[in-house]
Amino acid sequence: MSSESQFDEADVVVIGGGVIGAMCAWYLTEAGRTVTIIDRGRLGRGCSHGNCGYVSPSHILPLTTPGAVSMALRSMFSNKSPFYVKPRWSPALWSWMWRFARRCNQQSMLAAADTLHELLQSAKSLYRELIVGRGLNVEWDDNGIFFVFHSPNKFEQYAKTNALLSERYGVAAIPFDGRQLAAAEPALQPGLGGAWLYECDAQLRPDKLMCEMRRLLADRGVAFKENCEVNGFVAEGRQAIQASTADGPIRGRDYVVATGAWTPFLNRHLGCRIPIQPGKGYSITMPRPELCPNRSMIFEEHRVAITPLRSCFRIGSTMEFAGYDTSINPKRLELLREAACLYLREPNLDAVEDTWYGWRPMTTDGLPYIDRAPAFENVWVAAGHNMLGLSLATVTGQLISDLITRRPPHINPHPLRLPR
Ligand SMILES: Cc1cc2nc3c(=O)[nH]c(=O)nc-3n(C[C@H](O)[C@H](O)[C@H](O)COP(=O)(O)OP(=O)(O)OC[C@H]3O[C@@H](n4cnc5c(N)ncnc54)[C@H](O)[C@@H]3O)c2cc1C
């Protein structure tokens, strides 16, 4: 078979080979469809590569909390804050910010949280089925995540959020005061305020997940076309009959657009304006320190996360709105280092093996878009997974498969519709 004909008549063409595209492909093959994945770069080398690896059903509340606007205004132009907006003229960014600000109220926050909770619960059980069921070598660890507070006051104040999550969603954390935390985690600096443990959360190594998914998908006959950018569709009426690429057309019966933060570049072709902004985050990876934390942790006041994996140790986070800027900003990396030194006895920062950035696909309400594109009968969008794309990948793949194969969706897709 020539390489052209291999891609000629795919049943479903998935555009974008991040964790979302890979999981869409997986659940479509579960439903008996044959799939080709196309990526403008290499499979799994976008935002799904060096993230923190949390599969976290505790992350129910979106960023659109009632106090978020004033917090953002205070910190947005400071290079020293975890949230940073690079000053520049960008109507798309300012329109995005305006829409985001309008959602920062209790009612919108809870509406998004209700949907996120349902998605996250389903996603976690699908992950367990996939990873444990198939014995995937991804350093899966179902041990929970600590939300750590530097100040005792902030630790106590979190009790209010814990009460909300536990009463409304049944997701409760176990409190550890400063002394209990020091006993449970000797790798932490002494004198911290305390922590809340979410036992429901899990972690994995994201690049290993992508390798394992590639193996599973290849075993199912999925074809991969890398270094190939899709730049539009050729239509007959409301049917897309081929995806256009510089390497020639790729034909399919259905198409899934899983292009993460790049999705707005296809807006014109999809028939609607999908308001996604790249929210750049960074990670640094090194060998595990001798004195390594037992569990993953988020240092809440500094918005920095650490992941002790079996094969390495990762520190990640920060949120930078700087457009599609590919540079690594040393000031942002410095923030990660400073936070690590503040909380960890042995951050191991002299042994860094990799520094990485990724563009989170940020939406204005914290929810992804999982829906048919308005311009077509057979083009579907699965994009905009914000800070939770790894956590939500399985449920997204299952939902896309349900919708394309016209099975009753296992999750209500209405809140994820396009446009909204
Ligand atoms: C520092 C950091 C830490 C994070 N930690 C976590 C975490 O712990 N847990 C969690 O759940 N989430 C986390 N996230 C978020 C998560 O990484 C993202 O939400 C997720 O990776 C998005 O996946 P995706 O498949 O949509 O995008 P990507 O992985 O970016 O994939 C999109 C793919 O589409 C391809 N593409 C784009 N346009 C085209 C085109 N026109 N034609 C062909 N191909 C195209 C790109 O090359 C890319 O490979 C983190 C993010 C960052 C930055």
The ligand as an SDF file (V2000), in Angstrom:
LIG
                    3D

 53 58  0  0  0  0  0  0  0  0999 V2000
    2.5270   23.3930   32.9650 C   0  0  0  0  0  0  0  0  0  0  0  0
    1.2600   22.6390   32.6620 C   0  0  0  0  0  0  0  0  0  0  0  0
    0.7930   21.7040   33.5620 C   0  0  0  0  0  0  0  0  0  0  0  0
   -0.4070   21.0190   33.3120 C   0  0  0  0  0  0  0  0  0  0  0  0
   -0.7870   20.0520   34.1720 N   0  0  0  0  0  0  0  0  0  0  0  0
   -1.9300   19.3680   33.9440 C   0  0  0  0  0  0  0  0  0  0  0  0
   -2.3350   18.3350   34.8340 C   0  0  0  0  0  0  0  0  0  0  0  0
   -1.6330   18.0130   35.7890 O   0  0  0  0  0  0  0  0  0  0  0  0
   -3.5060   17.6930   34.5830 N   0  0  0  0  0  0  0  0  0  0  0  0
   -4.3110   18.0290   33.5230 C   0  0  0  0  0  0  0  0  0  0  0  0
   -5.3820   17.4450   33.3860 O   0  0  0  0  0  0  0  0  0  0  0  0
   -3.9240   18.9750   32.6370 N   0  0  0  0  0  0  0  0  0  0  0  0
   -2.7640   19.6550   32.8120 C   0  0  0  0  0  0  0  0  0  0  0  0
   -2.3750   20.6200   31.9530 N   0  0  0  0  0  0  0  0  0  0  0  0
   -3.2480   20.9370   30.8040 C   0  0  0  0  0  0  0  0  0  0  0  0
   -3.1030   19.8920   29.7010 C   0  0  0  0  0  0  0  0  0  0  0  0
   -1.7360   19.6910   29.4380 O   0  0  0  0  0  0  0  0  0  0  0  0
   -3.8280   20.3620   28.4250 C   0  0  0  0  0  0  0  0  0  0  0  0
   -5.1450   20.7440   28.7430 O   0  0  0  0  0  0  0  0  0  0  0  0
   -3.8760   19.2230   27.4080 C   0  0  0  0  0  0  0  0  0  0  0  0
   -2.5930   18.7360   27.1510 O   0  0  0  0  0  0  0  0  0  0  0  0
   -4.5280   19.6990   26.1040 C   0  0  0  0  0  0  0  0  0  0  0  0
   -4.5110   18.5840   25.2290 O   0  0  0  0  0  0  0  0  0  0  0  0
   -4.8770   18.7620   23.6980 P   0  0  0  0  0  0  0  0  0  0  0  0
   -4.7730   17.4110   23.0680 O   0  0  0  0  0  0  0  0  0  0  0  0
   -6.1410   19.5280   23.5530 O   0  0  0  0  0  0  0  0  0  0  0  0
   -3.7450   19.7580   23.1340 O   0  0  0  0  0  0  0  0  0  0  0  0
   -2.2250   19.4060   22.6420 P   0  0  0  0  0  0  0  0  0  0  0  0
   -1.5910   18.3740   23.4800 O   0  0  0  0  0  0  0  0  0  0  0  0
   -1.5350   20.7280   22.5530 O   0  0  0  0  0  0  0  0  0  0  0  0
   -2.4610   18.7840   21.2350 O   0  0  0  0  0  0  0  0  0  0  0  0
   -2.9380   19.5150   20.1300 C   0  0  0  0  0  0  0  0  0  0  0  0
   -2.2390   18.9480   18.9140 C   0  0  0  0  0  0  0  0  0  0  0  0
   -2.8430   19.4810   17.7440 O   0  0  0  0  0  0  0  0  0  0  0  0
   -1.8420   19.6630   16.7700 C   0  0  0  0  0  0  0  0  0  0  0  0
   -2.3680   20.6570   15.8090 N   0  0  0  0  0  0  0  0  0  0  0  0
   -2.7310   21.9210   16.0560 C   0  0  0  0  0  0  0  0  0  0  0  0
   -3.2140   22.4990   14.9410 N   0  0  0  0  0  0  0  0  0  0  0  0
   -3.1450   21.5720   13.9660 C   0  0  0  0  0  0  0  0  0  0  0  0
   -3.4970   21.5760   12.5790 C   0  0  0  0  0  0  0  0  0  0  0  0
   -4.0400   22.6390   11.9960 N   0  0  0  0  0  0  0  0  0  0  0  0
   -3.2850   20.4560   11.8550 N   0  0  0  0  0  0  0  0  0  0  0  0
   -2.7480   19.3380   12.4370 C   0  0  0  0  0  0  0  0  0  0  0  0
   -2.3940   19.2910   13.7650 N   0  0  0  0  0  0  0  0  0  0  0  0
   -2.5990   20.3910   14.5190 C   0  0  0  0  0  0  0  0  0  0  0  0
   -0.6420   20.1710   17.5790 C   0  0  0  0  0  0  0  0  0  0  0  0
    0.5720   19.9540   16.9020 O   0  0  0  0  0  0  0  0  0  0  0  0
   -0.7620   19.3260   18.8490 C   0  0  0  0  0  0  0  0  0  0  0  0
    0.0160   18.1500   18.7980 O   0  0  0  0  0  0  0  0  0  0  0  0
   -1.1710   21.3120   32.1480 C   0  0  0  0  0  0  0  0  0  0  0  0
   -0.6870   22.2390   31.2320 C   0  0  0  0  0  0  0  0  0  0  0  0
    0.5180   22.9020   31.4670 C   0  0  0  0  0  0  0  0  0  0  0  0
    1.0120   23.8950   30.4640 C   0  0  0  0  0  0  0  0  0  0  0  0
  1  2  1  0
  2  3  1  0
  2 52  2  0
  3  4  2  0
  4  5  1  0
  4 50  1  0
  5  6  2  0
  6  7  1  0
  6 13  1  0
  7  8  2  0
  7  9  1  0
  9 10  1  0
 10 11  2  0
 10 12  1  0
 12 13  2  0
 13 14  1  0
 14 15  1  0
 14 50  1  0
 15 16  1  0
 16 17  1  0
 16 18  1  0
 18 19  1  0
 18 20  1  0
 20 21  1  0
 20 22  1  0
 22 23  1  0
 23 24  1  0
 24 25  2  0
 24 26  1  0
 24 27  1  0
 27 28  1  0
 28 29  2  0
 28 30  1  0
 28 31  1  0
 31 32  1  0
 32 33  1  0
 33 34  1  0
 33 48  1  0
 34 35  1  0
 35 36  1  0
 35 46  1  0
 36 37  1  0
 36 45  1  0
 37 38  2  0
 38 39  1  0
 39 40  1  0
 39 45  2  0
 40 41  1  0
 40 42  2  0
 42 43  1  0
 43 44  2  0
 44 45  1  0
 46 47  1  0
 46 48  1  0
 48 49  1  0
 50 51  2  0
 51 52  1  0
 52 53  1  0
M  END
$$$$
